[in-house]
Amino acid sequence: MNIFDQALQLEQDGAAYYEEQAAKHPNTAISGVFKVLADAERKHEAAILSYQQNKHFDEPEATQPLEKTFFATAADIDNEIFLVPRALDAYLTALEMERKSIEMYQELLGKSEEDTEKALLEWLINEEKMHFAQIDKLAEMIRHGDDYVTHAMFNNPIEY
């Protein structure tokens, strides 16, 4: 298996995981987050395939920010309260997947000698770093919410 086959497998696994999580939480804001991530992974997959076939890379549009999908209304907050423990687990798994992708693409970039390949890898790294930061922020909000509820009298909550 060559390195781009591994990259394709990572992107396909990521998309499948995000699609599975979206399906497990239908009609919730969490589902929207995972749908955006799944679409982004499919876009990464298409970019890698295009490069493999044509040795050409045109940077696609940026991934939609997750903030636009999360807790769009006050009603969403009520619906999500019961999903928090499962959501945190899903986000932590997603963080690990994104971390592995970042590391692999950075390793490939260090070995790459071709400009188009470097452009593709830099774009993938930036995309995965953006996903990592956004997912980490969502996980942090859940963790801090739990800490605040559990230890409210001993805590000065961070403002978001």
Backbone bond lengths (Angstrom), bond angles and torsions (degrees), N, CA, C in turn:
res aa  C-N    CA-C-N  psi(-1)  N-CA   C-N-CA  omega(-1)  CA-C   N-CA-C  phi
1 M - - - 1.468 - - 1.533 108.14 -
2 N 1.348 116.10 121.95 1.460 117.79 178.69 1.527 110.52 -79.72
3 I 1.321 114.79 173.38 1.461 120.23 -171.74 1.529 111.68 -65.68
4 F 1.321 118.05 -34.92 1.458 119.12 179.25 1.528 111.09 -74.13
5 D 1.318 117.46 -28.02 1.463 119.74 172.61 1.527 109.65 -64.91
6 Q 1.345 116.31 -39.24 1.465 120.13 176.50 1.526 110.46 -64.31
7 A 1.332 116.40 -41.82 1.466 120.56 178.78 1.532 110.40 -62.24
8 L 1.333 115.95 -44.00 1.466 120.06 177.47 1.524 110.81 -60.02
9 Q 1.331 116.49 -43.01 1.461 120.56 179.89 1.527 111.07 -62.83
10 L 1.342 116.73 -41.67 1.470 120.46 177.11 1.527 110.98 -59.90
11 E 1.320 116.16 -46.21 1.469 120.35 -179.16 1.528 110.76 -65.74
12 Q 1.324 117.58 -41.49 1.472 120.97 178.73 1.525 111.13 -65.23
13 D 1.333 116.35 -42.09 1.470 120.03 177.70 1.521 110.70 -63.80
14 G 1.329 116.35 -41.76 1.463 120.25 178.30 1.518 111.61 -62.08
15 A 1.321 116.52 -47.16 1.465 120.52 179.50 1.525 110.69 -61.22
16 A 1.328 116.68 -43.52 1.472 120.18 179.96 1.528 110.85 -62.41
17 Y 1.333 117.15 -42.34 1.465 120.51 178.80 1.530 110.52 -62.93
18 Y 1.333 116.77 -46.86 1.464 120.10 -179.07 1.530 111.40 -64.59
19 E 1.330 117.03 -38.90 1.469 120.22 177.58 1.528 110.71 -65.39
20 E 1.325 116.76 -39.24 1.468 121.27 177.53 1.530 110.63 -62.93
21 Q 1.324 116.91 -43.51 1.468 120.42 179.85 1.536 111.07 -66.69
22 A 1.314 116.66 -38.89 1.472 119.98 177.43 1.524 110.07 -62.27
23 A 1.331 116.57 -40.67 1.467 120.79 179.69 1.529 111.79 -69.04
24 K 1.319 117.55 -31.76 1.468 121.01 179.77 1.518 112.48 -71.82
25 H 1.327 117.17 -20.68 1.465 121.75 -176.64 1.528 110.83 -126.40
26 P 1.342 117.17 57.59 1.470 118.79 -176.10 1.530 111.65 -63.61
27 N 1.308 115.59 151.05 1.458 122.82 176.01 1.521 113.20 59.01
28 T 1.335 116.33 35.24 1.461 121.07 176.42 1.522 108.98 -130.59
29 A 1.317 115.82 163.01 1.463 119.87 175.46 1.519 110.85 -65.15
30 I 1.331 117.56 -32.92 1.456 121.52 178.46 1.530 109.66 -60.58
31 S 1.310 116.70 -39.42 1.458 120.86 177.24 1.525 110.14 -59.14
32 G 1.320 116.60 -41.91 1.458 120.84 178.85 1.517 112.47 -62.01
33 V 1.332 116.71 -40.59 1.459 121.33 177.92 1.524 109.75 -60.19
34 F 1.334 116.15 -48.43 1.455 119.38 -176.87 1.527 112.29 -70.56
35 K 1.318 118.20 -29.30 1.469 119.55 175.34 1.526 111.06 -66.37
36 V 1.326 116.89 -41.18 1.465 120.33 177.70 1.526 110.04 -62.35
37 L 1.334 116.55 -43.98 1.461 120.48 179.41 1.533 111.55 -64.65
38 A 1.326 117.22 -41.17 1.472 120.63 178.32 1.529 110.27 -62.18
39 D 1.333 116.62 -44.24 1.468 120.10 178.05 1.531 111.00 -60.46
40 A 1.330 116.63 -39.84 1.464 120.56 179.73 1.526 110.50 -65.12
41 E 1.325 116.82 -42.28 1.471 119.54 179.35 1.522 110.62 -64.56
42 R 1.315 117.72 -37.99 1.474 120.88 176.73 1.537 110.60 -65.13
43 K 1.329 116.48 -36.03 1.461 120.57 176.94 1.531 110.13 -66.23
44 H 1.330 116.86 -39.35 1.469 120.58 176.91 1.531 109.91 -63.24
45 E 1.324 115.38 -43.70 1.465 120.89 179.12 1.532 110.14 -58.38
46 A 1.316 116.74 -45.78 1.469 121.09 -179.77 1.528 111.11 -63.25
47 A 1.322 117.16 -39.14 1.464 120.60 179.56 1.532 110.56 -65.11
48 I 1.334 116.86 -41.40 1.468 120.87 178.91 1.530 110.08 -65.57
49 L 1.328 117.41 -44.90 1.468 121.00 178.59 1.520 111.28 -60.72
50 S 1.323 115.75 -43.35 1.462 120.10 179.51 1.527 110.46 -61.31
51 Y 1.314 115.88 -42.45 1.468 119.23 178.59 1.534 110.84 -64.07
52 Q 1.325 116.67 -43.78 1.464 120.08 179.98 1.529 111.32 -59.57
53 Q 1.324 116.50 -40.51 1.462 120.82 -175.41 1.521 113.07 -80.00
54 N 1.339 116.31 -37.65 1.464 120.16 -171.31 1.522 114.88 -116.42
55 K 1.328 116.92 -6.94 1.473 121.31 -173.57 1.525 110.81 51.80
56 H 1.331 114.25 38.41 1.458 121.84 -178.61 1.520 108.53 -136.12
57 F 1.337 116.61 145.65 1.464 120.28 178.81 1.515 109.92 -139.77
58 D 1.322 116.06 121.27 1.459 123.35 170.73 1.518 106.37 -112.59
59 E 1.327 116.11 123.17 1.460 119.92 -176.11 1.529 111.08 -64.43
60 P 1.344 116.83 121.20 1.469 120.26 177.70 1.529 111.43 -71.06
61 E 1.327 115.39 172.82 1.465 119.65 175.37 1.519 109.56 -62.13
62 A 1.319 115.16 151.79 1.464 120.56 179.62 1.525 110.17 -66.00
63 T 1.310 115.29 153.83 1.461 121.79 176.27 1.520 109.89 -65.93
64 Q 1.317 115.79 142.25 1.463 121.01 176.83 1.527 109.37 -61.26
65 P 1.336 118.34 132.39 1.468 119.71 177.52 1.527 111.29 -60.03
66 L 1.315 116.15 137.85 1.466 120.20 -178.02 1.519 111.97 -65.94
67 E 1.327 117.23 -25.72 1.466 120.01 -179.09 1.526 111.57 -58.26
68 K 1.327 116.76 -26.74 1.465 120.24 -178.90 1.522 111.96 -76.68
69 T 1.329 117.43 -10.38 1.459 119.92 -177.88 1.522 112.70 -109.19
70 F 1.314 117.77 -12.60 1.458 120.76 -169.03 1.522 111.50 -101.80
71 F 1.322 117.20 126.22 1.463 123.51 177.00 1.529 112.01 50.67
72 A 1.303 115.15 59.64 1.457 119.92 -178.95 1.524 112.27 -67.72
73 T 1.323 117.29 -29.69 1.464 120.68 -178.46 1.529 110.04 -135.34
74 A 1.320 115.64 165.77 1.467 120.17 177.47 1.525 110.88 -62.28
75 A 1.324 117.57 -32.72 1.465 120.86 178.94 1.519 111.08 -62.96
76 D 1.331 116.81 -33.19 1.466 120.23 178.24 1.520 111.21 -60.01
77 I 1.311 116.56 -39.89 1.464 120.51 -178.05 1.516 109.87 -60.77
78 D 1.328 117.56 -44.61 1.465 120.55 178.28 1.527 111.15 -60.41
79 N 1.318 117.26 -40.74 1.463 121.19 -178.87 1.521 112.53 -69.79
80 E 1.327 118.00 -30.65 1.453 121.71 -174.31 1.525 113.00 -83.69
81 I 1.314 118.50 -21.09 1.468 121.58 -175.57 1.519 111.81 -50.68
82 F 1.312 117.67 -41.53 1.459 121.34 -176.51 1.526 112.66 -77.25
83 L 1.334 117.29 -12.94 1.458 120.88 -178.00 1.517 113.36 -95.84
84 V 1.328 118.12 -5.48 1.459 120.97 -171.33 1.525 113.78 -54.09
85 P 1.333 121.72 -50.02 1.469 118.12 -179.22 1.532 112.58 -61.16
86 R 1.313 117.00 -42.83 1.468 119.67 178.69 1.519 111.02 -67.68
87 A 1.329 116.83 -37.56 1.463 120.62 179.65 1.520 110.01 -64.04
88 L 1.315 117.86 -42.73 1.461 120.36 180.00 1.523 110.64 -61.48
89 D 1.311 117.23 -44.61 1.469 120.15 177.51 1.528 110.97 -59.98
90 A 1.317 116.48 -43.41 1.469 120.57 179.94 1.523 110.59 -64.94
91 Y 1.328 117.06 -40.93 1.464 120.34 179.05 1.525 111.29 -66.11
92 L 1.330 117.36 -39.50 1.465 120.43 179.71 1.533 110.77 -65.58
93 T 1.322 117.23 -38.69 1.463 120.70 175.18 1.524 110.10 -64.69
94 A 1.317 116.51 -42.26 1.466 120.99 178.94 1.532 110.71 -62.76
95 L 1.327 117.37 -39.87 1.465 120.49 177.86 1.525 111.44 -59.72
96 E 1.316 116.40 -42.76 1.462 120.47 179.59 1.534 110.67 -64.47
97 M 1.315 116.67 -40.31 1.467 120.21 178.47 1.531 110.90 -63.94
98 E 1.321 116.07 -43.53 1.465 120.11 179.64 1.529 110.34 -65.97
99 R 1.334 117.90 -39.33 1.463 121.84 178.96 1.535 110.72 -60.51
100 K 1.339 116.07 -44.28 1.469 120.16 178.86 1.524 111.01 -62.18
101 S 1.317 116.67 -40.26 1.469 120.33 179.04 1.523 110.48 -63.79
102 I 1.317 116.72 -46.13 1.468 121.26 179.89 1.525 109.87 -57.91
103 E 1.327 116.42 -48.53 1.466 120.26 -178.21 1.524 111.89 -61.44
104 M 1.324 116.94 -43.26 1.452 119.72 -178.92 1.529 110.95 -65.51
105 Y 1.339 116.99 -44.34 1.462 119.80 -179.32 1.524 111.34 -66.73
106 Q 1.325 117.62 -35.63 1.463 119.95 177.21 1.533 110.87 -65.88
107 E 1.322 116.43 -40.10 1.465 120.50 177.26 1.529 110.47 -62.58
108 L 1.324 116.28 -44.23 1.467 120.37 178.86 1.526 111.30 -63.55
109 L 1.329 116.39 -40.72 1.458 120.48 179.96 1.531 110.49 -60.91
110 G 1.318 116.29 -39.69 1.458 120.20 178.60 1.523 112.98 -63.40
111 K 1.318 117.37 -26.39 1.463 122.25 -179.16 1.530 112.83 -95.48
112 S 1.323 116.29 -15.34 1.459 120.18 -173.97 1.526 111.94 -73.04
113 E 1.331 114.79 142.71 1.464 120.81 178.64 1.529 111.85 -120.70
114 E 1.306 117.14 -6.70 1.468 121.17 -174.13 1.529 109.18 -104.03
115 D 1.330 117.59 132.75 1.465 122.56 -173.12 1.529 113.38 -61.73
116 T 1.326 117.41 -42.43 1.464 120.24 -179.18 1.522 110.51 -65.85
117 E 1.318 115.74 -41.09 1.461 120.64 177.71 1.527 110.02 -63.65
118 K 1.318 117.34 -41.49 1.469 121.42 177.62 1.529 110.76 -61.64
119 A 1.328 116.54 -41.82 1.472 120.39 179.57 1.525 110.49 -61.57
120 L 1.336 116.61 -44.05 1.467 121.28 177.74 1.523 110.16 -60.71
121 L 1.311 116.93 -48.43 1.469 120.83 -177.24 1.533 111.64 -65.30
122 E 1.325 116.90 -40.03 1.472 119.68 177.30 1.521 110.64 -62.97
123 W 1.328 117.08 -41.29 1.462 120.66 177.75 1.529 110.25 -62.99
124 L 1.332 117.29 -45.69 1.465 120.79 179.16 1.530 111.12 -61.05
125 I 1.316 117.20 -43.31 1.466 120.81 178.67 1.522 110.20 -60.52
126 N 1.325 116.96 -46.90 1.474 120.20 179.89 1.521 111.69 -62.15
127 E 1.323 116.70 -42.13 1.468 120.77 178.18 1.532 110.58 -61.59
128 E 1.330 116.60 -48.53 1.464 120.08 -177.50 1.526 111.09 -66.62
129 K 1.330 117.35 -36.85 1.469 119.90 176.51 1.531 111.07 -64.33
130 M 1.335 115.76 -38.96 1.464 119.19 178.00 1.531 109.75 -64.48
131 H 1.331 117.15 -44.08 1.468 120.49 178.03 1.526 109.83 -60.75
132 F 1.331 116.34 -45.42 1.459 120.74 -179.14 1.525 110.15 -57.86
133 A 1.332 117.21 -48.42 1.467 121.24 -178.26 1.524 111.35 -62.30
134 Q 1.323 117.08 -42.01 1.459 120.31 -178.62 1.526 111.60 -68.68
135 I 1.322 116.97 -43.65 1.471 120.36 179.00 1.524 109.87 -65.90
136 D 1.334 116.58 -40.89 1.463 120.79 178.71 1.528 110.52 -60.53
137 K 1.315 117.31 -39.75 1.479 120.95 178.62 1.533 110.30 -64.07
138 L 1.326 117.00 -42.12 1.468 119.63 178.23 1.528 110.47 -64.19
139 A 1.324 117.21 -43.19 1.471 120.79 178.47 1.521 110.30 -63.72
140 E 1.329 116.61 -40.19 1.463 120.65 178.68 1.530 111.09 -61.97
141 M 1.315 116.64 -41.56 1.465 120.19 179.11 1.524 110.60 -61.78
142 I 1.325 116.69 -39.43 1.466 120.20 178.66 1.522 109.76 -68.01
143 R 1.331 117.31 -46.38 1.465 120.64 -179.05 1.518 111.17 -62.37
144 H 1.326 117.28 -44.20 1.461 119.78 -179.65 1.517 111.49 -67.42
145 G 1.314 116.79 -35.43 1.468 119.72 176.49 1.510 110.53 -62.89
146 D 1.316 116.58 -42.67 1.463 121.11 178.28 1.522 110.46 -64.74
147 D 1.335 117.13 -44.10 1.465 120.46 178.65 1.524 110.87 -60.95
148 Y 1.326 116.78 -41.76 1.451 120.31 -177.64 1.527 111.10 -65.66
149 V 1.322 116.51 -44.00 1.460 119.70 -179.62 1.523 110.40 -66.88
150 T 1.315 117.38 -39.77 1.456 121.56 -177.14 1.519 111.80 -73.22
151 H 1.316 117.86 -37.04 1.460 121.45 -172.83 1.530 111.57 -128.87
152 A 1.309 117.82 42.35 1.456 122.11 -171.98 1.527 113.08 -56.31
153 M 1.315 118.32 -42.07 1.459 118.62 -175.57 1.529 112.86 -74.07
154 F 1.324 117.28 -13.07 1.461 120.92 179.97 1.522 112.37 -108.51
155 N 1.290 116.65 12.45 1.451 119.45 -168.67 1.511 111.73 -129.83
156 N 1.302 116.77 139.25 1.456 123.18 168.37 1.525 106.30 -107.34
157 P 1.313 118.10 100.04 1.464 120.05 -171.94 1.530 112.45 -63.93
158 I 1.314 114.39 146.12 1.463 121.84 176.01 1.523 108.26 -74.94
159 E 1.332 115.82 135.78 1.457 118.93 175.89 1.504 109.25 -83.36
160 Y 1.346 116.68 139.55 1.463 121.30 179.64 1.496 109.36 -101.59
